Amino acid sequence: MKKTRNSTTTTTGGGRATTAMRVIVPLQGIVQGRGGLFLGSVIPCALFYFLQLYLKGRGGSKSDEPPAPTETESSLSETHLPEVSTLQRVHSRLLLSPRGSSGPAQVSSRANAIAKQADGPYFLGLKQAADDPYDEMNNPDGVIQLGLAENRLSLDVVQEWLADNTRESIICQDLSISGIAAYQSFDGLLELKVVVAGFMSQVIEKPMFFNPAQIVLTAGATPAIEILSFCLADPGNAFLAPSPYYPDLDRDVKSRTGVEIVPVPCRSSDNFSLSTTALDRAFNQAKKRGLKVRGIIISNPSTPVGILYNREMLYSLLDFANEKNIHIISNEVFAGSTHGSEEFVSMAEIINTEGEDFDRNRVHIVYGLSKDVSLPGFGIGVIYTFNKNVLSAAKELSRFSPVSAPTQHLLISMLSHTKFIQRFIKINRERVRRMYILFVGGLKQLGIECTKSYGGFYCWANMSSLIRSYSEKGELELWENLLNVAKVNATPGSSCHCVEPGWFQLCFSTLREKDIPVVIERIRRISETCISRS
Amino acid sequence: MAIEIEKPSVGLSKVAVSETHGEFHHILQVSFDLLEEYLEKHSEATKWENKSCGFRKNALFQDYHGLQSFRKAMASFMEQIRGGRAKFNPERVVLTAGATAANELLTFILADPGDALLIPTPYYPGFDRDLRWRTGVKILPIKCDSSNKFEITPEALEAAYNEAESMNIKVRGVLITNPSNPLGSTVKRSLLEEILEFATRKNIHLISDEIYSGSAFSCTEFVSISEVLEARGYKDAERVHVFYSLSKDLGLPGFRVGTIYSYNDKVVTTARRMSSFTLISSQTQQLLASMLSDKEFTQNYIKINRERLRKRYEIIIDGLKKAGIKCLKGNAGLFCWMNLSPLLEKPTKEHELDLWKSILHEVKLNISPGSSCHCSEPGWFRVCFANMSEQTLEFALRRINDFMERRKCMRSTT
């Protein structure tokens, strides 16, 4: 992969040297003469060094050593180079924090307490017995487990029922004492993690290695996000989230953790893409409100809009996170539902290729099977993290939302059939794309424009022409109309914290092709009544 | 003229009463047929006897209400365990991914950070983690001791409550485990009534963890709080909540099935919404719904399970008796509560842990020390007897016997 940033960096660095030279040359002319050679060389040299120091104070260069963590935050915030465009901002940020981060990625104090939990004898004993288990034949001197309140006495009765009532199920295959009935580690069977890691790579269609040991499995993406919130932030802290964002994010992040969300508004003028200006502004706003920002949480492909983050934007985000010493949570649940021509770049790919330049400890990816593999009822969530502290804390917390063993076994089986999965992903994408085009086309006929989306099975539509008053109130009136009259359930932008009224997320996932004209017709009828009123 | 003072209703936590947002679920059905095709082809995938609940319905179902059929089956199973002496309404069954999740979830709903739950000691060590980690709620002990078989007394209840008050800590509820872990005994009816009366007087919640209800050695030995409530026409019921799970009685911890049964409508609604964080897959629900609706199976299972547990209990009690070890008289659960205090040089926690260590390392038996369970008297240990074969148990008893013999010899020589 070509790194365009590096070439531009050297150009900028060279520019600085040229500036310095232009100061020195005339000075040499001035001090020519008496004792001039000495002065003539010392003074310009001294001036040159002072100039270097001055420039270093302003922004430094690539050869500098990374600034000490405590100094960095203040110096960086005061010496922001003038904004030109998003592209240049990335490069300047690289100059500010050339290698590594401005500080270690801190986890929450709750995560620390959980990860470092010293186990009392109750748990130590359980572990010891598990490590050296008694076996009549193979380990007669092993520890006999009398500390685990497990009931294996009547499993045969259960087994019999299962054998009689569920044909050839994978559940039956392994319903043995050490099989699915027994207690297992909460964060998922290793076998399933291995298959999930492979699946994630298939989904992004790149030969990326996802390390199963960095995976924690949960009962859906919802607890995955909540667990990360607990691990990365303390009560009273905040995450930045580009808005519009999906309504349930408020519940997932905030309801029990005491963590706030500070929205980073994105606008239609930017096609709802994230700008670092907006990020900065939101960060400072949070600071003014007395909220310590611990991370940014993005969805990519984004929901409700459906746009993809390109490489530059992801680099920008990483730079920003490095600079502010915060985390990034990248919710990639819709990665398998990308469609169209744009390339999907997973945060994991950036991390993998960037190597040591970025602090991996601050990047956490959320994934799930409910969206891409149409299996919400079999819901599995994935936390993928490079941060050892987060990993161990998340493993502990997964006990509150584990995946049941029979479901794990079914998924192991299904995800192992890689050819099927490949075919499924391909066909799925084609169908999503087709539906998207038809749906957006249908809306266009009504004069309703949508942002260009390349991911997810929804579109983000501008229905402001149909609302009476250009306000949240007007938007909700339209929503009610759509729901009660047109019998179309669309998600209003205000529920997604969109700053511009009139935008709606219209999900076409439950429709068949032939349903689309029906839906369009219903919306048409609404739009006619709306237009006739205004 | 007397003014009628309206009794304040029992309060819920701030988290519980805060606004919850609407649910906007988008699921992809576009390529469903592909999945159905796959499952048709591969016999490894489960096929449901009941054709009406096909795969499509199953996979798409992601409602925190849980499958109606499964809730019905759970309610009916819980009734059967209580010998039909209490009725359970499926609409009050809230499902969670395991008992651990149920314990934590209810705590989030009933108490704010800094508040406390009163729990009689000794109690299950996992509570310290499950009830406190993310909730910020404290546990205050209701001290029980061997003088009266570790039963809760009204004095102990009052003492615990007063201690909380003196520390300016708000008590939100009492949590009892019935049958008790680690004691292995049931709580008698009159005591349940006293505890309920106490909770009503203080206007706090009463949580009854009945996870071992199906593991009472005889059906009639166990009295559930639900029976007490039914007998009094559900008066004061809105403060009562019951935990249940299939991990102990059915021996299926890997299935991760927990329930909160609450007599409080607001708690049911809130817990249900909150269970979005801890859903049981519909596949698991469907499978277990089938199993638990099969009355013939469940009747038979409950009976056989009780029998086998009782038999095991007798074996271990006998074996320990022969080794000179006394146990608390138990009538339920997967364990017994063993008294090794005579072996302690000094009745301290440290000496108990030393003894525990030597039993673990020399005798190679893992038993749980009472101090882990916050027992106020050193020397008591929980010994599980249901997770190994009879042979292994006999073998373990022999090791204990030898250990006791050695100790006797050591004593006589000193």
Boltz contact constraints between the chains, C-beta under 6 A:
constraints:
  - contact:
      token1: [A, 120]
      token2: [B, 372]
      max_distance: 6.0
  - contact:
      token1: [A, 121]
      token2: [B, 356]
      max_distance: 6.0
  - contact:
      token1: [A, 121]
      token2: [B, 369]
      max_distance: 6.0
  - contact:
      token1: [A, 121]
      token2: [B, 372]
      max_distance: 6.0
  - contact:
      token1: [A, 122]
      token2: [B, 125]
      max_distance: 6.0
  - contact:
      token1: [A, 122]
      token2: [B, 368]
      max_distance: 6.0
  - contact:
      token1: [A, 122]
      token2: [B, 372]
      max_distance: 6.0
  - contact:
      token1: [A, 125]
      token2: [B, 360]
      max_distance: 6.0
  - contact:
      token1: [A, 125]
      token2: [B, 366]
      max_distance: 6.0
  - contact:
      token1: [A, 129]
      token2: [B, 366]
      max_distance: 6.0
  - contact:
      token1: [A, 143]
      token2: [B, 364]
      max_distance: 6.0
  - contact:
      token1: [A, 143]
      token2: [B, 366]
      max_distance: 6.0
  - contact:
      token1: [A, 144]
      token2: [B, 365]
      max_distance: 6.0
  - contact:
      token1: [A, 144]
      token2: [B, 396]
      max_distance: 6.0
  - contact:
      token1: [A, 145]
      token2: [B, 366]
      max_distance: 6.0
  - contact:
      token1: [A, 146]
      token2: [B, 365]
      max_distance: 6.0
  - contact:
      token1: [A, 146]
      token2: [B, 366]
      max_distance: 6.0
  - contact:
      token1: [A, 146]
      token2: [B, 367]
      max_distance: 6.0
  - contact:
      token1: [A, 146]
      token2: [B, 383]
      max_distance: 6.0
  - contact:
      token1: [A, 146]
      token2: [B, 384]
      max_distance: 6.0
  - contact:
      token1: [A, 147]
      token2: [B, 366]
      max_distance: 6.0
  - contact:
      token1: [A, 147]
      token2: [B, 367]
      max_distance: 6.0
  - contact:
      token1: [A, 147]
      token2: [B, 368]
      max_distance: 6.0
  - contact:
      token1: [A, 148]
      token2: [B, 384]
      max_distance: 6.0
  - contact:
      token1: [A, 148]
      token2: [B, 387]
      max_distance: 6.0
  - contact:
      token1: [A, 149]
      token2: [B, 334]
      max_distance: 6.0
  - contact:
      token1: [A, 149]
      token2: [B, 335]
      max_distance: 6.0
  - contact:
      token1: [A, 149]
      token2: [B, 384]
      max_distance: 6.0
  - contact:
      token1: [A, 150]
      token2: [B, 387]
      max_distance: 6.0
  - contact:
      token1: [A, 151]
      token2: [B, 248]
      max_distance: 6.0
  - contact:
      token1: [A, 151]
      token2: [B, 251]
      max_distance: 6.0
  - contact:
      token1: [A, 151]
      token2: [B, 334]
      max_distance: 6.0
  - contact:
      token1: [A, 151]
      token2: [B, 386]
      max_distance: 6.0
  - contact:
      token1: [A, 152]
      token2: [B, 251]
      max_distance: 6.0
  - contact:
      token1: [A, 152]
      token2: [B, 387]
      max_distance: 6.0
  - contact:
      token1: [A, 153]
      token2: [B, 308]
      max_distance: 6.0
  - contact:
      token1: [A, 153]
      token2: [B, 386]
      max_distance: 6.0
  - contact:
      token1: [A, 154]
      token2: [B, 304]
      max_distance: 6.0
  - contact:
      token1: [A, 154]
      token2: [B, 305]
      max_distance: 6.0
  - contact:
      token1: [A, 154]
      token2: [B, 308]
      max_distance: 6.0
  - contact:
      token1: [A, 155]
      token2: [B, 251]
      max_distance: 6.0
  - contact:
      token1: [A, 157]
      token2: [B, 301]
      max_distance: 6.0
  - contact:
      token1: [A, 157]
      token2: [B, 304]
      max_distance: 6.0
  - contact:
      token1: [A, 161]
      token2: [B, 291]
      max_distance: 6.0
  - contact:
      token1: [A, 161]
      token2: [B, 297]
      max_distance: 6.0
  - contact:
      token1: [A, 166]
      token2: [B, 46]
      max_distance: 6.0
  - contact:
      token1: [A, 167]
      token2: [B, 47]
      max_distance: 6.0
  - contact:
      token1: [A, 168]
      token2: [B, 43]
      max_distance: 6.0
  - contact:
      token1: [A, 169]
      token2: [B, 46]
      max_distance: 6.0
  - contact:
      token1: [A, 170]
      token2: [B, 44]
      max_distance: 6.0
  - contact:
      token1: [A, 180]
      token2: [B, 254]
      max_distance: 6.0
  - contact:
      token1: [A, 181]
      token2: [B, 251]
      max_distance: 6.0
  - contact:
      token1: [A, 181]
      token2: [B, 252]
      max_distance: 6.0
  - contact:
      token1: [A, 181]
      token2: [B, 254]
      max_distance: 6.0
  - contact:
      token1: [A, 182]
      token2: [B, 254]
      max_distance: 6.0
  - contact:
      token1: [A, 183]
      token2: [B, 253]
      max_distance: 6.0
  - contact:
      token1: [A, 184]
      token2: [B, 254]
      max_distance: 6.0
  - contact:
      token1: [A, 219]
      token2: [B, 97]
      max_distance: 6.0
  - contact:
      token1: [A, 219]
      token2: [B, 279]
      max_distance: 6.0
  - contact:
      token1: [A, 222]
      token2: [B, 276]
      max_distance: 6.0
  - contact:
      token1: [A, 222]
      token2: [B, 277]
      max_distance: 6.0
  - contact:
      token1: [A, 223]
      token2: [B, 277]
      max_distance: 6.0
  - contact:
      token1: [A, 226]
      token2: [B, 277]
      max_distance: 6.0
  - contact:
      token1: [A, 230]
      token2: [B, 134]
      max_distance: 6.0
  - contact:
      token1: [A, 247]
      token2: [B, 21]
      max_distance: 6.0
  - contact:
      token1: [A, 247]
      token2: [B, 24]
      max_distance: 6.0
  - contact:
      token1: [A, 250]
      token2: [B, 21]
      max_distance: 6.0
  - contact:
      token1: [A, 251]
      token2: [B, 21]
      max_distance: 6.0
  - contact:
      token1: [A, 256]
      token2: [B, 15]
      max_distance: 6.0
  - contact:
      token1: [A, 256]
      token2: [B, 108]
      max_distance: 6.0
  - contact:
      token1: [A, 374]
      token2: [B, 28]
      max_distance: 6.0
  - contact:
      token1: [A, 374]
      token2: [B, 32]
      max_distance: 6.0
  - contact:
      token1: [A, 375]
      token2: [B, 59]
      max_distance: 6.0
  - contact:
      token1: [A, 376]
      token2: [B, 27]
      max_distance: 6.0
  - contact:
      token1: [A, 376]
      token2: [B, 62]
      max_distance: 6.0
  - contact:
      token1: [A, 377]
      token2: [B, 58]
      max_distance: 6.0
  - contact:
      token1: [A, 377]
      token2: [B, 59]
      max_distance: 6.0
  - contact:
      token1: [A, 377]
      token2: [B, 60]
      max_distance: 6.0
  - contact:
      token1: [A, 377]
      token2: [B, 61]
      max_distance: 6.0
  - contact:
      token1: [A, 377]
      token2: [B, 62]
      max_distance: 6.0
  - contact:
      token1: [A, 377]
      token2: [B, 282]
      max_distance: 6.0
  - contact:
      token1: [A, 378]
      token2: [B, 281]
      max_distance: 6.0
  - contact:
      token1: [A, 378]
      token2: [B, 283]
      max_distance: 6.0
  - contact:
      token1: [A, 399]
      token2: [B, 100]
      max_distance: 6.0
  - contact:
      token1: [A, 400]
      token2: [B, 101]
      max_distance: 6.0
  - contact:
      token1: [A, 400]
      token2: [B, 104]
      max_distance: 6.0
  - contact:
      token1: [A, 400]
      token2: [B, 278]
      max_distance: 6.0
  - contact:
      token1: [A, 401]
      token2: [B, 97]
      max_distance: 6.0
  - contact:
      token1: [A, 401]
      token2: [B, 277]
      max_distance: 6.0
  - contact:
      token1: [A, 401]
      token2: [B, 278]
      max_distance: 6.0
  - contact:
      token1: [A, 402]
      token2: [B, 97]
      max_distance: 6.0
  - contact:
      token1: [A, 402]
      token2: [B, 256]
      max_distance: 6.0
  - contact:
      token1: [A, 404]
      token2: [B, 255]
      max_distance: 6.0
  - contact:
      token1: [A, 404]
      token2: [B, 256]
      max_distance: 6.0
  - contact:
      token1: [A, 404]
      token2: [B, 281]
      max_distance: 6.0
  - contact:
      token1: [A, 404]
      token2: [B, 284]
      max_distance: 6.0
  - contact:
      token1: [A, 405]
      token2: [B, 254]
      max_distance: 6.0
  - contact:
      token1: [A, 406]
      token2: [B, 284]
      max_distance: 6.0
  - contact:
      token1: [A, 407]
      token2: [B, 281]
      max_distance: 6.0
  - contact:
      token1: [A, 407]
      token2: [B, 283]
      max_distance: 6.0
  - contact:
      token1: [A, 407]
      token2: [B, 284]
      max_distance: 6.0
  - contact:
      token1: [A, 413]
      token2: [B, 44]
      max_distance: 6.0
  - contact:
      token1: [A, 420]
      token2: [B, 38]
      max_distance: 6.0
  - contact:
      token1: [A, 424]
      token2: [B, 34]
      max_distance: 6.0
  - contact:
      token1: [A, 427]
      token2: [B, 31]
      max_distance: 6.0
  - contact:
      token1: [A, 428]
      token2: [B, 31]
      max_distance: 6.0
  - contact:
      token1: [A, 431]
      token2: [B, 30]
      max_distance: 6.0
  - contact:
      token1: [A, 431]
      token2: [B, 31]
      max_distance: 6.0
  - contact:
      token1: [A, 457]
      token2: [B, 28]
      max_distance: 6.0
  - contact:
      token1: [A, 491]
      token2: [B, 24]
      max_distance: 6.0
  - contact:
      token1: [A, 507]
      token2: [B, 26]
      max_distance: 6.0
  - contact:
      token1: [A, 509]
      token2: [B, 26]
      max_distance: 6.0
  - contact:
      token1: [A, 509]
      token2: [B, 28]
      max_distance: 6.0
  - contact:
      token1: [A, 509]
      token2: [B, 29]
      max_distance: 6.0
  - contact:
      token1: [A, 509]
      token2: [B, 30]
      max_distance: 6.0
  - contact:
      token1: [A, 510]
      token2: [B, 29]
      max_distance: 6.0
